[in-house]
Structure formats: C-alpha cells, structure tokens
C-alpha cells in the first residue's frame, strides 16, 4: 500500500510532472533540470528525491555528476509514467523545453571551446 501511495504522491505535484516530461526524451543531469525549470538546485533535488523514492526515475553517477532518467524497468511504473506523460499538455512545459534547449546548446558550446583550447586548436 505504501508503495502505491508514494507513486501517486509523486504524480501529485506540477513540478514533478514537468520533470518527468523533460526526462521523456532522455537522461538529464541536475544542472540541466535546474536551467529548464528555472528553479534553485535544492528545490529541484527535493523533487527528484520524491520521484526516485517512488522509483519513477533512476540515477546514474558519472564522476561528480548525477544523471537522471525515467525508470522503465518495472512494467507497472512504465505504464503509469507514459500514461501520465502523454496527457501533460505541451503548453505548460514549452518554456521548460526552450530553456533546456538553450542551456544544452550553451553547455555544448562551452565544452567544445574547452576541448579546442586544451588540444591547442
């Protein structure tokens, strides 16, 4: 019973639904989500912890970075996740997606510049 309560509690917040919608297309790190949601890191981490506790998302550590993705290992959760995600209208998350795309482009440009500088190009 507690497992179901945690799952539905996780779905009961708009910010957490926005996070799930952003993760729909793949893995993101906390900094990506902070930029997309335009929120401070502790607040985003709070919501990620609730989603992780409900096993709706999973995390992967890569050095000092933690990357999050949808947890598709359990058929019940996968059905709930995609049923909910497909019902989230695009309008409320359009700004999130635009901020995410802008941030990822900036991040990619910075990485390319550092690599070129490092390699003497």
Backbone as CSV, one residue per row, in Angstrom:
resi,resn,N_x,N_y,N_z,CA_x,CA_y,CA_z,C_x,C_y,C_z
1,UNK,0.823,-1.193,0.000,0.000,0.000,0.000,0.868,1.258,0.000
2,UNK,1.915,1.257,0.816,2.781,2.435,0.911,3.457,2.735,-0.426
3,UNK,3.810,1.697,-1.159,4.436,1.878,-2.469,3.502,2.640,-3.422
4,UNK,2.235,2.272,-3.437,1.261,2.964,-4.289,1.058,4.406,-3.845
5,UNK,1.006,4.619,-2.542,0.846,5.978,-2.019,2.011,6.847,-2.474
6,UNK,3.251,6.324,-2.391,4.433,7.081,-2.820,4.392,7.396,-4.310
7,UNK,3.942,6.450,-5.092,3.861,6.672,-6.538,2.865,7.782,-6.856
8,UNK,1.668,7.691,-6.286,0.652,8.690,-6.605,0.962,10.046,-5.966
9,UNK,1.650,10.035,-4.846,2.098,11.293,-4.241,3.105,11.976,-5.172
10,UNK,3.977,11.187,-5.760,4.970,11.740,-6.685,4.302,12.373,-7.897
11,UNK,3.212,11.798,-8.363,2.485,12.337,-9.515,1.635,13.561,-9.154
12,UNK,1.503,13.863,-7.876,0.550,14.893,-7.449,1.103,16.320,-7.445
13,UNK,2.271,16.527,-7.999,2.879,17.859,-7.985,3.233,18.286,-9.406
14,UNK,2.911,19.517,-9.747,3.159,20.023,-11.100,4.639,20.026,-11.454
15,UNK,5.490,20.409,-10.521,6.931,20.436,-10.796,7.440,19.044,-11.127
16,UNK,6.994,18.050,-10.385,7.444,16.682,-10.646,6.932,16.184,-11.995
17,UNK,5.744,16.586,-12.385,5.234,16.224,-13.711,6.070,16.891,-14.803
18,UNK,6.479,18.129,-14.554,7.341,18.841,-15.508,8.687,18.120,-15.648
19,UNK,9.237,17.653,-14.532,10.492,16.904,-14.567,10.324,15.642,-15.405
20,UNK,9.251,14.909,-15.162,9.008,13.677,-15.917,8.890,13.965,-17.408
21,UNK,8.207,15.043,-17.753,8.054,15.414,-19.166,9.409,15.745,-19.787
22,UNK,10.270,16.412,-19.043,11.606,16.738,-19.557,12.463,15.485,-19.727
23,UNK,12.277,14.509,-18.856,13.051,13.270,-18.937,12.513,12.306,-19.991
24,UNK,11.381,12.648,-20.555,10.737,11.791,-21.560,11.687,11.473,-22.721
25,UNK,12.543,12.404,-23.088,13.401,12.219,-24.258,14.819,11.806,-23.912
26,UNK,15.071,11.503,-22.650,16.391,11.008,-22.298,16.927,11.564,-20.999
27,UNK,18.114,11.135,-20.712,18.799,11.422,-19.459,19.213,12.890,-19.361
28,UNK,19.062,13.445,-18.146,19.481,14.818,-17.875,20.162,14.866,-16.513
29,UNK,21.093,15.790,-16.360,21.716,15.977,-15.042,20.955,17.076,-14.289
30,UNK,21.265,17.220,-13.028,20.575,18.191,-12.180,20.717,19.604,-12.747
31,UNK,21.910,19.950,-13.224,22.107,21.309,-13.754,21.207,21.560,-14.957
32,UNK,20.971,20.545,-15.775,20.065,20.686,-16.918,18.644,20.978,-16.442
33,UNK,18.214,20.235,-15.433,16.852,20.408,-14.904,16.692,21.743,-14.197
34,UNK,17.730,22.176,-13.483,17.697,23.487,-12.810,17.492,24.585,-13.850
35,UNK,18.243,24.516,-14.941,18.122,25.524,-16.002,16.754,25.464,-16.665
36,UNK,16.276,24.264,-16.957,14.994,24.110,-17.651,13.827,24.588,-16.805
37,UNK,13.847,24.251,-15.527,12.734,24.590,-14.639,12.845,26.001,-14.074
38,UNK,14.028,26.614,-14.224,14.284,27.953,-13.686,14.034,27.980,-12.174
39,UNK,14.616,26.985,-11.497,14.495,26.843,-10.042,15.884,26.656,-9.447
40,UNK,15.983,26.835,-8.155,17.256,26.610,-7.469,17.493,25.112,-7.309
41,UNK,18.761,24.746,-7.242,19.150,23.334,-7.178,18.539,22.571,-6.001
42,UNK,18.503,23.121,-4.776,17.915,22.354,-3.676,16.434,21.991,-3.904
43,UNK,15.703,22.903,-4.510,14.291,22.633,-4.777,14.127,21.525,-5.828
44,UNK,14.938,21.578,-6.869,14.889,20.534,-7.899,15.298,19.196,-7.292
45,UNK,16.345,19.200,-6.476,16.809,17.964,-5.832,15.736,17.375,-4.919
46,UNK,14.976,18.224,-4.242,13.879,17.767,-3.394,12.864,16.975,-4.226
47,UNK,12.481,17.530,-5.371,11.501,16.859,-6.229,12.075,15.580,-6.842
48,UNK,13.346,15.613,-7.200,13.986,14.410,-7.731,14.017,13.295,-6.689
49,UNK,14.243,13.651,-5.440,14.268,12.644,-4.367,12.909,11.961,-4.230
50,UNK,11.837,12.713,-4.337,10.494,12.132,-4.240,10.233,11.195,-5.423
51,UNK,10.623,11.623,-6.611,10.445,10.773,-7.793,11.305,9.513,-7.701
52,UNK,12.512,9.654,-7.166,13.393,8.498,-7.003,12.856,7.541,-5.939
53,UNK,12.332,8.109,-4.850,11.759,7.280,-3.778,10.575,6.458,-4.296
54,UNK,9.824,7.019,-5.218,8.688,6.313,-5.817,9.145,5.386,-6.945
55,UNK,10.438,5.363,-7.204,11.054,4.549,-8.255,10.508,4.889,-9.648
56,UNK,10.136,6.155,-9.841,9.694,6.611,-11.162,10.878,7.051,-12.014
57,UNK,11.963,7.437,-11.335,13.198,7.787,-12.032,14.342,7.008,-11.391
58,UNK,15.437,6.962,-12.117,16.649,6.352,-11.563,17.802,7.297,-11.811
59,UNK,18.860,7.114,-11.050,20.015,7.983,-11.207,21.250,7.168,-11.541
60,UNK,22.184,7.856,-12.162,23.454,7.258,-12.548,24.538,8.283,-12.261
61,UNK,25.540,7.855,-11.495,26.639,8.765,-11.169,27.723,8.655,-12.229
62,UNK,28.242,9.816,-12.593,29.334,9.896,-13.560,30.302,10.939,-13.019
63,UNK,31.280,10.484,-12.249,32.186,11.411,-11.568,31.414,12.180,-10.518
64,UNK,31.451,13.506,-10.610,30.719,14.315,-9.631,29.288,14.614,-10.091
65,UNK,28.926,14.178,-11.287,27.606,14.450,-11.845,26.650,13.290,-11.597
66,UNK,25.393,13.627,-11.388,24.345,12.618,-11.272,23.355,12.868,-12.401
67,UNK,23.121,11.831,-13.180,22.203,11.917,-14.314,20.933,11.151,-13.978
68,UNK,19.810,11.708,-14.391,18.505,11.108,-14.092,17.815,10.694,-15.378
69,UNK,17.066,9.597,-15.283,16.276,9.122,-16.415,15.022,8.440,-15.870
70,UNK,14.055,8.243,-16.767,12.838,7.540,-16.365,13.182,6.102,-16.049
71,UNK,12.536,5.546,-15.040,12.743,4.155,-14.665,11.756,3.298,-15.454
72,UNK,12.273,2.619,-16.448,11.421,1.816,-17.317,11.557,0.329,-17.039
73,UNK,12.138,-0.022,-15.899,12.396,-1.429,-15.615,11.162,-2.174,-15.116
74,UNK,10.238,-1.474,-14.529,9.033,-2.094,-13.975,7.845,-1.754,-14.887
75,UNK,7.153,-2.768,-15.369,6.072,-2.568,-16.334,4.948,-1.687,-15.774
76,UNK,4.606,-1.853,-14.509,3.532,-1.055,-13.894,3.907,0.424,-13.891
77,UNK,5.121,0.736,-13.421,5.559,2.130,-13.381,5.691,2.705,-14.797
78,UNK,6.190,1.893,-15.707,6.325,2.355,-17.089,4.967,2.719,-17.681
79,UNK,3.981,1.910,-17.432,2.627,2.188,-17.913,2.101,3.487,-17.300
80,UNK,2.284,3.656,-16.001,1.847,4.886,-15.337,2.599,6.104,-15.861
81,UNK,3.917,5.967,-15.986,4.730,7.083,-16.461,4.280,7.573,-17.828
82,UNK,4.211,6.663,-18.770,3.876,7.086,-20.134,2.417,7.491,-20.280
83,UNK,1.547,6.920,-19.468,0.144,7.358,-19.472,0.038,8.793,-18.977
84,UNK,0.782,9.111,-17.929,0.765,10.475,-17.382,1.465,11.454,-18.319
85,UNK,2.631,11.085,-18.798,3.430,11.984,-19.641,2.681,12.361,-20.914
86,UNK,1.997,11.411,-21.511,1.299,11.730,-22.764,0.096,12.640,-22.547
87,UNK,-0.373,12.739,-21.311,-1.509,13.608,-21.008,-1.101,15.007,-20.549
88,UNK,0.191,15.222,-20.375,0.672,16.551,-19.982,0.678,17.418,-21.240
89,UNK,-0.108,18.483,-21.241,-0.147,19.351,-22.431,1.208,20.009,-22.677
90,UNK,1.502,20.266,-23.918,2.786,20.876,-24.289,2.915,22.319,-23.802
91,UNK,1.814,23.062,-23.757,1.871,24.485,-23.383,2.580,24.738,-22.053
92,UNK,2.217,24.028,-20.980,2.876,24.336,-19.693,4.373,24.019,-19.667
93,UNK,4.830,23.111,-20.511,6.246,22.738,-20.477,7.034,23.287,-21.666
94,UNK,6.397,24.039,-22.525,7.090,24.598,-23.696,8.247,25.505,-23.275
95,UNK,8.024,26.332,-22.257,9.096,27.222,-21.775,10.228,26.409,-21.153
96,UNK,9.867,25.346,-20.433,10.891,24.477,-19.842,11.771,23.888,-20.939
97,UNK,11.132,23.382,-21.985,11.878,22.764,-23.084,12.750,23.785,-23.807
98,UNK,12.240,24.997,-23.991,13.028,26.049,-24.652,14.252,26.414,-23.807
99,UNK,14.049,26.560,-22.484,15.184,26.870,-21.604,16.203,25.727,-21.618
100,UNK,15.704,24.487,-21.630,16.592,23.322,-21.656,17.416,23.306,-22.945
101,UNK,16.779,23.499,-24.070,17.492,23.500,-25.348,18.560,24.585,-25.381
102,UNK,18.215,25.766,-24.896,19.167,26.875,-24.854,20.354,26.533,-23.953
103,UNK,20.064,25.979,-22.779,21.116,25.624,-21.832,22.020,24.535,-22.408
104,UNK,21.432,23.518,-23.009,22.224,22.428,-23.582,23.107,22.927,-24.725
105,UNK,22.596,23.864,-25.521,23.393,24.437,-26.605,24.572,25.216,-26.037
106,UNK,24.320,26.002,-24.989,25.394,26.755,-24.325,26.432,25.806,-23.749
107,UNK,25.945,24.778,-23.069,26.831,23.801,-22.428,27.690,23.094,-23.479
108,UNK,27.094,22.750,-24.585,27.811,22.091,-25.676,28.880,23.021,-26.256
109,UNK,28.538,24.281,-26.412,29.493,25.263,-26.926,30.671,25.463,-25.991
110,UNK,30.413,25.481,-24.709,31.478,25.643,-23.706,32.406,24.435,-23.731
111,UNK,31.818,23.226,-23.807,32.634,22.006,-23.855,33.516,21.994,-25.100
112,UNK,32.969,22.384,-26.240,33.724,22.410,-27.489,34.873,23.415,-27.400
113,UNK,34.605,24.572,-26.804,35.641,25.591,-26.663,36.764,25.113,-25.738
114,UNK,36.398,24.447,-24.649,37.413,23.935,-23.719,38.256,22.842,-24.381
115,UNK,37.591,21.994,-25.148,38.309,20.917,-25.816,39.277,21.496,-26.840
116,UNK,38.850,22.482,-27.603,39.713,23.107,-28.590,40.900,23.793,-27.924
117,UNK,40.637,24.461,-26.798,41.690,25.154,-26.057,42.687,24.132,-25.495
118,UNK,42.177,23.047,-24.980,43.001,22.009,-24.370,43.884,21.335,-25.411
119,UNK,43.340,21.117,-26.572,44.054,20.385,-27.621,44.881,21.294,-28.517
120,UNK,44.901,22.591,-28.213,45.713,23.546,-28.959,45.152,23.879,-30.333
121,UNK,43.848,23.793,-30.484,43.225,24.112,-31.780,42.811,25.542,-31.854
